[in-house]
Amino acid sequence: MYYFYVIYSMKDHRLYKGVTTDVIKRLEQHNSGRTKSTKHRRPFVLLHYEVYSDKTSALKQEHWSKSLEGGAQLKAKLIEMSLLDDEGKIKMK
């Protein structure tokens, strides 16, 4: 199984999107600073993930989510799911 995942930076309040086979291990890598592109944005929380049976489908979702249209639709989906507020910041409970 492959996972498209969305993590949220508690530092800069921005989203990071990626693909992995192990969501928990990947989140730990991001939070421990072992991911060069995100080490300066720690800490992260897992916001959302989707399961795909093949890598190609997961990568297509990631690519789409990083496009202008896809990013806007993903953000709207996360707001609709009450994971983000209208400003795109995580909803604290």
PDB file of N, CA, C and O in Angstrom:
ATOM      1  N   MET A   1       0.831  -1.174   0.000  1.00  0.00           N
ATOM      2  CA  MET A   1       0.000   0.000   0.000  1.00  0.00           C
ATOM      3  C   MET A   1       0.887   1.253   0.000  1.00  0.00           C
ATOM      4  O   MET A   1       1.976   1.275   0.574  1.00  0.00           O
ATOM      5  N   TYR A   2       0.384   2.276  -0.657  1.00  0.00           N
ATOM      6  CA  TYR A   2       1.071   3.566  -0.708  1.00  0.00           C
ATOM      7  C   TYR A   2       0.140   4.629  -0.140  1.00  0.00           C
ATOM      8  O   TYR A   2      -1.079   4.563  -0.299  1.00  0.00           O
ATOM      9  N   TYR A   3       0.733   5.591   0.512  1.00  0.00           N
ATOM     10  CA  TYR A   3      -0.045   6.628   1.178  1.00  0.00           C
ATOM     11  C   TYR A   3       0.357   8.006   0.671  1.00  0.00           C
ATOM     12  O   TYR A   3       1.537   8.354   0.641  1.00  0.00           O
ATOM     13  N   PHE A   4      -0.627   8.765   0.283  1.00  0.00           N
ATOM     14  CA  PHE A   4      -0.454  10.189   0.047  1.00  0.00           C
ATOM     15  C   PHE A   4      -0.764  10.832   1.390  1.00  0.00           C
ATOM     16  O   PHE A   4      -1.819  10.571   1.970  1.00  0.00           O
ATOM     17  N   TYR A   5       0.129  11.661   1.890  1.00  0.00           N
ATOM     18  CA  TYR A   5      -0.084  12.230   3.220  1.00  0.00           C
ATOM     19  C   TYR A   5       0.084  13.748   3.197  1.00  0.00           C
ATOM     20  O   TYR A   5       0.776  14.311   2.348  1.00  0.00           O
ATOM     21  N   VAL A   6      -0.564  14.376   4.148  1.00  0.00           N
ATOM     22  CA  VAL A   6      -0.477  15.822   4.330  1.00  0.00           C
ATOM     23  C   VAL A   6      -0.109  16.054   5.789  1.00  0.00           C
ATOM     24  O   VAL A   6      -0.819  15.620   6.696  1.00  0.00           O
ATOM     25  N   ILE A   7       1.010  16.743   6.002  1.00  0.00           N
ATOM     26  CA  ILE A   7       1.403  17.108   7.354  1.00  0.00           C
ATOM     27  C   ILE A   7       1.370  18.627   7.472  1.00  0.00           C
ATOM     28  O   ILE A   7       1.495  19.351   6.485  1.00  0.00           O
ATOM     29  N   TYR A   8       1.202  19.082   8.698  1.00  0.00           N
ATOM     30  CA  TYR A   8       1.043  20.505   8.978  1.00  0.00           C
ATOM     31  C   TYR A   8       2.180  20.965   9.876  1.00  0.00           C
ATOM     32  O   TYR A   8       2.436  20.368  10.922  1.00  0.00           O
ATOM     33  N   SER A   9       2.865  22.033   9.462  1.00  0.00           N
ATOM     34  CA  SER A   9       3.949  22.583  10.258  1.00  0.00           C
ATOM     35  C   SER A   9       3.381  23.487  11.342  1.00  0.00           C
ATOM     36  O   SER A   9       2.699  24.468  11.044  1.00  0.00           O
ATOM     37  N   MET A  10       3.657  23.163  12.580  1.00  0.00           N
ATOM     38  CA  MET A  10       3.226  24.000  13.699  1.00  0.00           C
ATOM     39  C   MET A  10       4.060  25.282  13.772  1.00  0.00           C
ATOM     40  O   MET A  10       3.674  26.235  14.448  1.00  0.00           O
ATOM     41  N   LYS A  11       5.185  25.308  13.088  1.00  0.00           N
ATOM     42  CA  LYS A  11       6.064  26.474  13.101  1.00  0.00           C
ATOM     43  C   LYS A  11       5.609  27.538  12.102  1.00  0.00           C
ATOM     44  O   LYS A  11       5.434  28.701  12.467  1.00  0.00           O
ATOM     45  N   ASP A  12       5.417  27.139  10.839  1.00  0.00           N
ATOM     46  CA  ASP A  12       5.073  28.143   9.825  1.00  0.00           C
ATOM     47  C   ASP A  12       3.637  28.019   9.303  1.00  0.00           C
ATOM     48  O   ASP A  12       3.227  28.775   8.423  1.00  0.00           O
ATOM     49  N   HIS A  13       2.887  27.076   9.842  1.00  0.00           N
ATOM     50  CA  HIS A  13       1.462  26.904   9.521  1.00  0.00           C
ATOM     51  C   HIS A  13       1.217  26.596   8.046  1.00  0.00           C
ATOM     52  O   HIS A  13       0.201  26.991   7.474  1.00  0.00           O
ATOM     53  N   ARG A  14       2.159  25.888   7.448  1.00  0.00           N
ATOM     54  CA  ARG A  14       2.013  25.493   6.049  1.00  0.00           C
ATOM     55  C   ARG A  14       1.908  23.976   5.948  1.00  0.00           C
ATOM     56  O   ARG A  14       2.292  23.245   6.861  1.00  0.00           O
ATOM     57  N   LEU A  15       1.379  23.524   4.815  1.00  0.00           N
ATOM     58  CA  LEU A  15       1.214  22.098   4.564  1.00  0.00           C
ATOM     59  C   LEU A  15       2.407  21.550   3.806  1.00  0.00           C
ATOM     60  O   LEU A  15       3.050  22.259   3.031  1.00  0.00           O
ATOM     61  N   TYR A  16       2.692  20.275   4.041  1.00  0.00           N
ATOM     62  CA  TYR A  16       3.667  19.531   3.250  1.00  0.00           C
ATOM     63  C   TYR A  16       2.959  18.275   2.787  1.00  0.00           C
ATOM     64  O   TYR A  16       2.278  17.614   3.570  1.00  0.00           O
ATOM     65  N   LYS A  17       3.120  17.942   1.507  1.00  0.00           N
ATOM     66  CA  LYS A  17       2.451  16.773   0.939  1.00  0.00           C
ATOM     67  C   LYS A  17       3.489  15.813   0.405  1.00  0.00           C
ATOM     68  O   LYS A  17       4.491  16.234  -0.173  1.00  0.00           O
ATOM     69  N   GLY A  18       3.258  14.512   0.596  1.00  0.00           N
ATOM     70  CA  GLY A  18       4.201  13.517   0.125  1.00  0.00           C
ATOM     71  C   GLY A  18       3.571  12.150  -0.034  1.00  0.00           C
ATOM     72  O   GLY A  18       2.375  11.966   0.195  1.00  0.00           O
ATOM     73  N   VAL A  19       4.399  11.193  -0.431  1.00  0.00           N
ATOM     74  CA  VAL A  19       3.982   9.802  -0.629  1.00  0.00           C
ATOM     75  C   VAL A  19       4.950   8.906   0.128  1.00  0.00           C
ATOM     76  O   VAL A  19       6.156   9.151   0.143  1.00  0.00           O
ATOM     77  N   THR A  20       4.413   7.869   0.756  1.00  0.00           N
ATOM     78  CA  THR A  20       5.237   6.938   1.518  1.00  0.00           C
ATOM     79  C   THR A  20       4.535   5.583   1.604  1.00  0.00           C
ATOM     80  O   THR A  20       3.370   5.443   1.231  1.00  0.00           O
ATOM     81  N   THR A  21       5.265   4.600   2.101  1.00  0.00           N
ATOM     82  CA  THR A  21       4.666   3.292   2.386  1.00  0.00           C
ATOM     83  C   THR A  21       4.420   3.121   3.882  1.00  0.00           C
ATOM     84  O   THR A  21       3.775   2.159   4.299  1.00  0.00           O
ATOM     85  N   ASP A  22       4.931   4.051   4.692  1.00  0.00           N
ATOM     86  CA  ASP A  22       4.770   3.982   6.143  1.00  0.00           C
ATOM     87  C   ASP A  22       4.593   5.403   6.683  1.00  0.00           C
ATOM     88  O   ASP A  22       5.573   6.121   6.876  1.00  0.00           O
ATOM     89  N   VAL A  23       3.361   5.800   6.923  1.00  0.00           N
ATOM     90  CA  VAL A  23       3.044   7.174   7.320  1.00  0.00           C
ATOM     91  C   VAL A  23       3.677   7.540   8.664  1.00  0.00           C
ATOM     92  O   VAL A  23       4.245   8.623   8.805  1.00  0.00           O
ATOM     93  N   ILE A  24       3.584   6.659   9.637  1.00  0.00           N
ATOM     94  CA  ILE A  24       4.108   6.960  10.974  1.00  0.00           C
ATOM     95  C   ILE A  24       5.629   7.120  10.933  1.00  0.00           C
ATOM     96  O   ILE A  24       6.169   8.063  11.511  1.00  0.00           O
ATOM     97  N   LYS A  25       6.314   6.212  10.260  1.00  0.00           N
ATOM     98  CA  LYS A  25       7.766   6.299  10.143  1.00  0.00           C
ATOM     99  C   LYS A  25       8.166   7.576   9.417  1.00  0.00           C
ATOM    100  O   LYS A  25       9.134   8.233   9.800  1.00  0.00           O
ATOM    101  N   ARG A  26       7.434   7.927   8.379  1.00  0.00           N
ATOM    102  CA  ARG A  26       7.751   9.135   7.608  1.00  0.00           C
ATOM    103  C   ARG A  26       7.543  10.387   8.457  1.00  0.00           C
ATOM    104  O   ARG A  26       8.353  11.311   8.398  1.00  0.00           O
ATOM    105  N   LEU A  27       6.474  10.429   9.242  1.00  0.00           N
ATOM    106  CA  LEU A  27       6.236  11.567  10.131  1.00  0.00           C
ATOM    107  C   LEU A  27       7.382  11.698  11.137  1.00  0.00           C
ATOM    108  O   LEU A  27       7.838  12.804  11.425  1.00  0.00           O
ATOM    109  N   GLU A  28       7.841  10.569  11.667  1.00  0.00           N
ATOM    110  CA  GLU A  28       8.967  10.581  12.601  1.00  0.00           C
ATOM    111  C   GLU A  28      10.227  11.129  11.932  1.00  0.00           C
ATOM    112  O   GLU A  28      11.002  11.853  12.557  1.00  0.00           O
ATOM    113  N   GLN A  29      10.430  10.780  10.649  1.00  0.00           N
ATOM    114  CA  GLN A  29      11.589  11.292   9.915  1.00  0.00           C
ATOM    115  C   GLN A  29      11.501  12.810   9.762  1.00  0.00           C
ATOM    116  O   GLN A  29      12.494  13.515   9.942  1.00  0.00           O
ATOM    117  N   HIS A  30      10.321  13.305   9.433  1.00  0.00           N
ATOM    118  CA  HIS A  30      10.140  14.753   9.306  1.00  0.00           C
ATOM    119  C   HIS A  30      10.404  15.439  10.648  1.00  0.00           C
ATOM    120  O   HIS A  30      11.099  16.454  10.695  1.00  0.00           O
ATOM    121  N   ASN A  31       9.865  14.905  11.719  1.00  0.00           N
ATOM    122  CA  ASN A  31       9.985  15.544  13.028  1.00  0.00           C
ATOM    123  C   ASN A  31      11.366  15.418  13.668  1.00  0.00           C
ATOM    124  O   ASN A  31      11.722  16.210  14.541  1.00  0.00           O
ATOM    125  N   SER A  32      12.132  14.440  13.242  1.00  0.00           N
ATOM    126  CA  SER A  32      13.473  14.264  13.808  1.00  0.00           C
ATOM    127  C   SER A  32      14.522  15.073  13.042  1.00  0.00           C
ATOM    128  O   SER A  32      15.684  15.122  13.444  1.00  0.00           O
ATOM    129  N   GLY A  33      14.115  15.701  11.948  1.00  0.00           N
ATOM    130  CA  GLY A  33      15.052  16.507  11.162  1.00  0.00           C
ATOM    131  C   GLY A  33      15.817  15.721  10.125  1.00  0.00           C
ATOM    132  O   GLY A  33      16.772  16.236   9.543  1.00  0.00           O
ATOM    133  N   ARG A  34      15.421  14.481   9.877  1.00  0.00           N
ATOM    134  CA  ARG A  34      16.122  13.655   8.890  1.00  0.00           C
ATOM    135  C   ARG A  34      15.666  13.912   7.462  1.00  0.00           C
ATOM    136  O   ARG A  34      16.156  13.277   6.528  1.00  0.00           O
ATOM    137  N   THR A  35      14.729  14.840   7.286  1.00  0.00           N
ATOM    138  CA  THR A  35      14.267  15.209   5.949  1.00  0.00           C
ATOM    139  C   THR A  35      14.741  16.636   5.695  1.00  0.00           C
ATOM    140  O   THR A  35      14.241  17.587   6.297  1.00  0.00           O
ATOM    141  N   LYS A  36      15.708  16.767   4.799  1.00  0.00           N
ATOM    142  CA  LYS A  36      16.368  18.047   4.556  1.00  0.00           C
ATOM    143  C   LYS A  36      15.378  19.163   4.220  1.00  0.00           C
ATOM    144  O   LYS A  36      15.515  20.285   4.710  1.00  0.00           O
ATOM    145  N   SER A  37      14.394  18.859   3.396  1.00  0.00           N
ATOM    146  CA  SER A  37      13.481  19.905   2.923  1.00  0.00           C
ATOM    147  C   SER A  37      12.532  20.420   4.005  1.00  0.00           C
ATOM    148  O   SER A  37      11.930  21.480   3.835  1.00  0.00           O
ATOM    149  N   THR A  38      12.388  19.690   5.110  1.00  0.00           N
ATOM    150  CA  THR A  38      11.433  20.115   6.139  1.00  0.00           C
ATOM    151  C   THR A  38      12.046  20.318   7.520  1.00  0.00           C
ATOM    152  O   THR A  38      11.339  20.702   8.451  1.00  0.00           O
ATOM    153  N   LYS A  39      13.340  20.069   7.673  1.00  0.00           N
ATOM    154  CA  LYS A  39      13.912  20.105   9.020  1.00  0.00           C
ATOM    155  C   LYS A  39      13.796  21.473   9.676  1.00  0.00           C
ATOM    156  O   LYS A  39      13.737  21.554  10.903  1.00  0.00           O
ATOM    157  N   HIS A  40      13.761  22.542   8.903  1.00  0.00           N
ATOM    158  CA  HIS A  40      13.650  23.894   9.460  1.00  0.00           C
ATOM    159  C   HIS A  40      12.201  24.298   9.773  1.00  0.00           C
ATOM    160  O   HIS A  40      11.958  25.392  10.282  1.00  0.00           O
ATOM    161  N   ARG A  41      11.241  23.414   9.468  1.00  0.00           N
ATOM    162  CA  ARG A  41       9.822  23.729   9.659  1.00  0.00           C
ATOM    163  C   ARG A  41       9.174  22.920  10.783  1.00  0.00           C
ATOM    164  O   ARG A  41       7.957  22.981  10.958  1.00  0.00           O
ATOM    165  N   ARG A  42       9.954  22.175  11.535  1.00  0.00           N
ATOM    166  CA  ARG A  42       9.429  21.319  12.602  1.00  0.00           C
ATOM    167  C   ARG A  42       8.839  22.130  13.742  1.00  0.00           C
ATOM    168  O   ARG A  42       9.220  23.283  13.945  1.00  0.00           O
ATOM    169  N   PRO A  43       7.915  21.541  14.486  1.00  0.00           N
ATOM    170  CA  PRO A  43       7.347  20.187  14.429  1.00  0.00           C
ATOM    171  C   PRO A  43       6.149  20.101  13.470  1.00  0.00           C
ATOM    172  O   PRO A  43       5.540  21.104  13.097  1.00  0.00           O
ATOM    173  N   PHE A  44       5.848  18.865  13.096  1.00  0.00           N
ATOM    174  CA  PHE A  44       4.731  18.565  12.204  1.00  0.00           C
ATOM    175  C   PHE A  44       3.706  17.680  12.899  1.00  0.00           C
ATOM    176  O   PHE A  44       4.030  16.916  13.809  1.00  0.00           O
ATOM    177  N   VAL A  45       2.471  17.801  12.451  1.00  0.00           N
ATOM    178  CA  VAL A  45       1.415  16.873  12.851  1.00  0.00           C
ATOM    179  C   VAL A  45       0.800  16.300  11.585  1.00  0.00           C
ATOM    180  O   VAL A  45       0.673  16.987  10.572  1.00  0.00           O
ATOM    181  N   LEU A  46       0.423  15.032  11.662  1.00  0.00           N
ATOM    182  CA  LEU A  46      -0.246  14.394  10.531  1.00  0.00           C
ATOM    183  C   LEU A  46      -1.665  14.929  10.460  1.00  0.00           C
ATOM    184  O   LEU A  46      -2.425  14.839  11.424  1.00  0.00           O
ATOM    185  N   LEU A  47      -2.013  15.483   9.314  1.00  0.00           N
ATOM    186  CA  LEU A  47      -3.319  16.102   9.149  1.00  0.00           C
ATOM    187  C   LEU A  47      -4.278  15.182   8.387  1.00  0.00           C
ATOM    188  O   LEU A  47      -5.459  15.093   8.722  1.00  0.00           O
ATOM    189  N   HIS A  48      -3.760  14.500   7.361  1.00  0.00           N
ATOM    190  CA  HIS A  48      -4.638  13.722   6.488  1.00  0.00           C
ATOM    191  C   HIS A  48      -3.797  12.725   5.700  1.00  0.00           C
ATOM    192  O   HIS A  48      -2.636  12.994   5.391  1.00  0.00           O
ATOM    193  N   TYR A  49      -4.381  11.578   5.377  1.00  0.00           N
ATOM    194  CA  TYR A  49      -3.728  10.647   4.455  1.00  0.00           C
ATOM    195  C   TYR A  49      -4.770   9.890   3.662  1.00  0.00           C
ATOM    196  O   TYR A  49      -5.917   9.750   4.085  1.00  0.00           O
ATOM    197  N   GLU A  50      -4.352   9.403   2.500  1.00  0.00           N
ATOM    198  CA  GLU A  50      -5.205   8.604   1.621  1.00  0.00           C
ATOM    199  C   GLU A  50      -4.418   7.365   1.218  1.00  0.00           C
ATOM    200  O   GLU A  50      -3.205   7.434   1.022  1.00  0.00           O
ATOM    201  N   VAL A  51      -5.096   6.241   1.094  1.00  0.00           N
ATOM    202  CA  VAL A  51      -4.463   4.965   0.783  1.00  0.00           C
ATOM    203  C   VAL A  51      -4.652   4.638  -0.697  1.00  0.00           C
ATOM    204  O   VAL A  51      -5.748   4.781  -1.240  1.00  0.00           O
ATOM    205  N   TYR A  52      -3.571   4.199  -1.340  1.00  0.00           N
ATOM    206  CA  TYR A  52      -3.597   3.786  -2.745  1.00  0.00           C
ATOM    207  C   TYR A  52      -2.947   2.411  -2.873  1.00  0.00           C
ATOM    208  O   TYR A  52      -2.010   2.082  -2.145  1.00  0.00           O
ATOM    209  N   SER A  53      -3.447   1.634  -3.788  1.00  0.00           N
ATOM    210  CA  SER A  53      -2.912   0.282  -3.962  1.00  0.00           C
ATOM    211  C   SER A  53      -1.629   0.264  -4.793  1.00  0.00           C
ATOM    212  O   SER A  53      -0.887  -0.718  -4.770  1.00  0.00           O
ATOM    213  N   ASP A  54      -1.368   1.351  -5.525  1.00  0.00           N
ATOM    214  CA  ASP A  54      -0.158   1.389  -6.337  1.00  0.00           C
ATOM    215  C   ASP A  54       0.532   2.747  -6.216  1.00  0.00           C
ATOM    216  O   ASP A  54      -0.109   3.762  -5.941  1.00  0.00           O
ATOM    217  N   LYS A  55       1.823   2.746  -6.421  1.00  0.00           N
ATOM    218  CA  LYS A  55       2.643   3.941  -6.263  1.00  0.00           C
ATOM    219  C   LYS A  55       2.271   5.024  -7.268  1.00  0.00           C
ATOM    220  O   LYS A  55       2.253   6.208  -6.933  1.00  0.00           O
ATOM    221  N   THR A  56       1.975   4.619  -8.495  1.00  0.00           N
ATOM    222  CA  THR A  56       1.638   5.587  -9.542  1.00  0.00           C
ATOM    223  C   THR A  56       0.441   6.441  -9.160  1.00  0.00           C
ATOM    224  O   THR A  56       0.467   7.657  -9.351  1.00  0.00           O
ATOM    225  N   SER A  57      -0.599   5.832  -8.628  1.00  0.00           N
ATOM    226  CA  SER A  57      -1.796   6.579  -8.226  1.00  0.00           C
ATOM    227  C   SER A  57      -1.492   7.546  -7.095  1.00  0.00           C
ATOM    228  O   SER A  57      -1.971   8.680  -7.099  1.00  0.00           O
ATOM    229  N   ALA A  58      -0.705   7.108  -6.134  1.00  0.00           N
ATOM    230  CA  ALA A  58      -0.340   7.969  -5.007  1.00  0.00           C
ATOM    231  C   ALA A  58       0.485   9.159  -5.493  1.00  0.00           C
ATOM    232  O   ALA A  58       0.276  10.290  -5.053  1.00  0.00           O
ATOM    233  N   LEU A  59       1.422   8.898  -6.402  1.00  0.00           N
ATOM    234  CA  LEU A  59       2.249   9.978  -6.939  1.00  0.00           C
ATOM    235  C   LEU A  59       1.430  10.957  -7.777  1.00  0.00           C
ATOM    236  O   LEU A  59       1.701  12.158  -7.768  1.00  0.00           O
ATOM    237  N   LYS A  60       0.439  10.458  -8.494  1.00  0.00           N
ATOM    238  CA  LYS A  60      -0.450  11.341  -9.263  1.00  0.00           C
ATOM    239  C   LYS A  60      -1.217  12.263  -8.324  1.00  0.00           C
ATOM    240  O   LYS A  60      -1.391  13.444  -8.622  1.00  0.00           O
ATOM    241  N   GLN A  61      -1.679  11.729  -7.187  1.00  0.00           N
ATOM    242  CA  GLN A  61      -2.398  12.541  -6.204  1.00  0.00           C
ATOM    243  C   GLN A  61      -1.469  13.605  -5.622  1.00  0.00           C
ATOM    244  O   GLN A  61      -1.868  14.758  -5.456  1.00  0.00           O
ATOM    245  N   GLU A  62      -0.244  13.222  -5.317  1.00  0.00           N
ATOM    246  CA  GLU A  62       0.719  14.180  -4.779  1.00  0.00           C
ATOM    247  C   GLU A  62       0.988  15.297  -5.793  1.00  0.00           C
ATOM    248  O   GLU A  62       0.973  16.477  -5.446  1.00  0.00           O
ATOM    249  N   HIS A  63       1.232  14.916  -7.034  1.00  0.00           N
ATOM    250  CA  HIS A  63       1.514  15.897  -8.079  1.00  0.00           C
ATOM    251  C   HIS A  63       0.335  16.855  -8.251  1.00  0.00           C
ATOM    252  O   HIS A  63       0.523  18.067  -8.348  1.00  0.00           O
ATOM    253  N   TRP A  64      -0.877  16.306  -8.288  1.00  0.00           N
ATOM    254  CA  TRP A  64      -2.080  17.133  -8.425  1.00  0.00           C
ATOM    255  C   TRP A  64      -2.205  18.085  -7.238  1.00  0.00           C
ATOM    256  O   TRP A  64      -2.528  19.259  -7.420  1.00  0.00           O
ATOM    257  N   SER A  65      -1.952  17.592  -6.026  1.00  0.00           N
ATOM    258  CA  SER A  65      -2.125  18.414  -4.823  1.00  0.00           C
ATOM    259  C   SER A  65      -1.131  19.568  -4.766  1.00  0.00           C
ATOM    260  O   SER A  65      -1.361  20.550  -4.060  1.00  0.00           O
ATOM    261  N   LYS A  66      -0.040  19.460  -5.497  1.00  0.00           N
ATOM    262  CA  LYS A  66       0.967  20.514  -5.511  1.00  0.00           C
ATOM    263  C   LYS A  66       0.731  21.522  -6.631  1.00  0.00           C
ATOM    264  O   LYS A  66       1.456  22.509  -6.748  1.00  0.00           O
ATOM    265  N   SER A  67      -0.288  21.270  -7.455  1.00  0.00           N
ATOM    266  CA  SER A  67      -0.651  22.242  -8.491  1.00  0.00           C
ATOM    267  C   SER A  67      -1.502  23.337  -7.857  1.00  0.00           C
ATOM    268  O   SER A  67      -2.021  23.160  -6.755  1.00  0.00           O
ATOM    269  N   LEU A  68      -1.644  24.449  -8.535  1.00  0.00           N
ATOM    270  CA  LEU A  68      -2.428  25.565  -8.007  1.00  0.00           C
ATOM    271  C   LEU A  68      -3.874  25.145  -7.761  1.00  0.00           C
ATOM    272  O   LEU A  68      -4.421  25.386  -6.685  1.00  0.00           O
ATOM    273  N   GLU A  69      -4.486  24.521  -8.753  1.00  0.00           N
ATOM    274  CA  GLU A  69      -5.880  24.073  -8.627  1.00  0.00           C
ATOM    275  C   GLU A  69      -6.017  22.976  -7.579  1.00  0.00           C
ATOM    276  O   GLU A  69      -6.908  23.026  -6.732  1.00  0.00           O
ATOM    277  N   GLY A  70      -5.141  21.995  -7.640  1.00  0.00           N
ATOM    278  CA  GLY A  70      -5.205  20.878  -6.708  1.00  0.00           C
ATOM    279  C   GLY A  70      -4.962  21.301  -5.271  1.00  0.00           C
ATOM    280  O   GLY A  70      -5.624  20.815  -4.354  1.00  0.00           O
ATOM    281  N   GLY A  71      -4.009  22.212  -5.072  1.00  0.00           N
ATOM    282  CA  GLY A  71      -3.723  22.703  -3.732  1.00  0.00           C
ATOM    283  C   GLY A  71      -4.917  23.433  -3.135  1.00  0.00           C
ATOM    284  O   GLY A  71      -5.228  23.285  -1.953  1.00  0.00           O
ATOM    285  N   ALA A  72      -5.575  24.215  -3.966  1.00  0.00           N
ATOM    286  CA  ALA A  72      -6.756  24.949  -3.498  1.00  0.00           C
ATOM    287  C   ALA A  72      -7.887  23.985  -3.156  1.00  0.00           C
ATOM    288  O   ALA A  72      -8.576  24.165  -2.152  1.00  0.00           O
ATOM    289  N   GLN A  73      -8.078  22.959  -3.990  1.00  0.00           N
ATOM    290  CA  GLN A  73      -9.133  21.980  -3.728  1.00  0.00           C
ATOM    291  C   GLN A  73      -8.818  21.148  -2.491  1.00  0.00           C
ATOM    292  O   GLN A  73      -9.719  20.832  -1.714  1.00  0.00           O
ATOM    293  N   LEU A  74      -7.560  20.793  -2.299  1.00  0.00           N
ATOM    294  CA  LEU A  74      -7.167  20.037  -1.107  1.00  0.00           C
ATOM    295  C   LEU A  74      -7.405  20.875   0.147  1.00  0.00           C
ATOM    296  O   LEU A  74      -7.943  20.379   1.137  1.00  0.00           O
ATOM    297  N   LYS A  75      -7.007  22.133   0.105  1.00  0.00           N
ATOM    298  CA  LYS A  75      -7.216  23.018   1.252  1.00  0.00           C
ATOM    299  C   LYS A  75      -8.707  23.137   1.558  1.00  0.00           C
ATOM    300  O   LYS A  75      -9.105  23.087   2.722  1.00  0.00           O
ATOM    301  N   ALA A  76      -9.537  23.295   0.518  1.00  0.00           N
ATOM    302  CA  ALA A  76     -10.990  23.382   0.709  1.00  0.00           C
ATOM    303  C   ALA A  76     -11.527  22.097   1.331  1.00  0.00           C
ATOM    304  O   ALA A  76     -12.407  22.141   2.190  1.00  0.00           O
ATOM    305  N   LYS A  77     -11.002  20.962   0.901  1.00  0.00           N
ATOM    306  CA  LYS A  77     -11.418  19.666   1.458  1.00  0.00           C
ATOM    307  C   LYS A  77     -11.055  19.578   2.942  1.00  0.00           C
ATOM    308  O   LYS A  77     -11.857  19.112   3.752  1.00  0.00           O
ATOM    309  N   LEU A  78      -9.860  20.019   3.294  1.00  0.00           N
ATOM    310  CA  LEU A  78      -9.412  19.970   4.686  1.00  0.00           C
ATOM    311  C   LEU A  78     -10.226  20.927   5.559  1.00  0.00           C
ATOM    312  O   LEU A  78     -10.477  20.640   6.730  1.00  0.00           O
ATOM    313  N   ILE A  79     -10.632  22.051   4.997  1.00  0.00           N
ATOM    314  CA  ILE A  79     -11.503  22.979   5.720  1.00  0.00           C
ATOM    315  C   ILE A  79     -12.881  22.353   5.908  1.00  0.00           C
ATOM    316  O   ILE A  79     -13.467  22.427   6.988  1.00  0.00           O
ATOM    317  N   GLU A  80     -13.393  21.734   4.837  1.00  0.00           N
ATOM    318  CA  GLU A  80     -14.702  21.075   4.897  1.00  0.00           C
ATOM    319  C   GLU A  80     -14.707  19.942   5.922  1.00  0.00           C
ATOM    320  O   GLU A  80     -15.720  19.692   6.577  1.00  0.00           O
ATOM    321  N   MET A  81     -13.568  19.258   6.056  1.00  0.00           N
ATOM    322  CA  MET A  81     -13.440  18.166   7.023  1.00  0.00           C
ATOM    323  C   MET A  81     -13.193  18.695   8.438  1.00  0.00           C
ATOM    324  O   MET A  81     -13.032  17.914   9.375  1.00  0.00           O
ATOM    325  N   SER A  82     -13.164  20.016   8.591  1.00  0.00           N
ATOM    326  CA  SER A  82     -12.905  20.693   9.872  1.00  0.00           C
ATOM    327  C   SER A  82     -11.512  20.402  10.423  1.00  0.00           C
ATOM    328  O   SER A  82     -11.310  20.409  11.637  1.00  0.00           O
ATOM    329  N   LEU A  83     -10.558  20.147   9.540  1.00  0.00           N
ATOM    330  CA  LEU A  83      -9.177  19.948   9.961  1.00  0.00           C
ATOM    331  C   LEU A  83      -8.417  21.269   9.968  1.00  0.00           C
ATOM    332  O   LEU A  83      -7.469  21.448  10.732  1.00  0.00           O
ATOM    333  N   LEU A  84      -8.849  22.198   9.102  1.00  0.00           N
ATOM    334  CA  LEU A  84      -8.268  23.533   9.039  1.00  0.00           C
ATOM    335  C   LEU A  84      -9.378  24.554   9.194  1.00  0.00           C
ATOM    336  O   LEU A  84     -10.539  24.279   8.890  1.00  0.00           O
ATOM    337  N   ASP A  85      -9.005  25.752   9.677  1.00  0.00           N
ATOM    338  CA  ASP A  85      -9.991  26.825   9.727  1.00  0.00           C
ATOM    339  C   ASP A  85      -9.989  27.566   8.382  1.00  0.00           C
ATOM    340  O   ASP A  85      -9.261  27.180   7.468  1.00  0.00           O
ATOM    341  N   ASP A  86     -10.771  28.592   8.260  1.00  0.00           N
ATOM    342  CA  ASP A  86     -10.904  29.306   6.990  1.00  0.00           C
ATOM    343  C   ASP A  86      -9.611  29.992   6.554  1.00  0.00           C
ATOM    344  O   ASP A  86      -9.442  30.298   5.374  1.00  0.00           O
ATOM    345  N   GLU A  87      -8.711  30.231   7.484  1.00  0.00           N
ATOM    346  CA  GLU A  87      -7.416  30.847   7.160  1.00  0.00           C
ATOM    347  C   GLU A  87      -6.355  29.811   6.801  1.00  0.00           C
ATOM    348  O   GLU A  87      -5.223  30.167   6.474  1.00  0.00           O
ATOM    349  N   GLY A  88      -6.720  28.523   6.862  1.00  0.00           N
ATOM    350  CA  GLY A  88      -5.781  27.466   6.550  1.00  0.00           C
ATOM    351  C   GLY A  88      -4.913  27.033   7.712  1.00  0.00           C
ATOM    352  O   GLY A  88      -3.908  26.347   7.524  1.00  0.00           O
ATOM    353  N   LYS A  89      -5.298  27.434   8.912  1.00  0.00           N
ATOM    354  CA  LYS A  89      -4.549  27.018  10.107  1.00  0.00           C
ATOM    355  C   LYS A  89      -5.270  25.872  10.788  1.00  0.00           C
ATOM    356  O   LYS A  89      -6.491  25.739  10.710  1.00  0.00           O
ATOM    357  N   ILE A  90      -4.485  25.054  11.453  1.00  0.00           N
ATOM    358  CA  ILE A  90      -5.035  23.866  12.104  1.00  0.00           C
ATOM    359  C   ILE A  90      -6.020  24.285  13.193  1.00  0.00           C
ATOM    360  O   ILE A  90      -5.810  25.262  13.911  1.00  0.00           O
ATOM    361  N   LYS A  91      -7.090  23.520  13.287  1.00  0.00           N
ATOM    362  CA  LYS A  91      -8.086  23.796  14.335  1.00  0.00           C
ATOM    363  C   LYS A  91      -7.636  23.111  15.611  1.00  0.00           C
ATOM    364  O   LYS A  91      -7.473  21.892  15.659  1.00  0.00           O
ATOM    365  N   MET A  92      -7.441  23.909  16.631  1.00  0.00           N
ATOM    366  CA  MET A  92      -7.027  23.378  17.929  1.00  0.00           C
ATOM    367  C   MET A  92      -8.269  23.056  18.735  1.00  0.00           C
ATOM    368  O   MET A  92      -9.203  23.856  18.803  1.00  0.00           O
ATOM    369  N   LYS A  93      -8.276  21.876  19.347  1.00  0.00           N
ATOM    370  CA  LYS A  93      -9.437  21.452  20.137  1.00  0.00           C
ATOM    371  C   LYS A  93      -9.172  21.657  21.603  1.00  0.00           C
ATOM    372  O   LYS A  93     -10.032  21.360  22.433  1.00  0.00           O
TER     373      LYS A  93
END
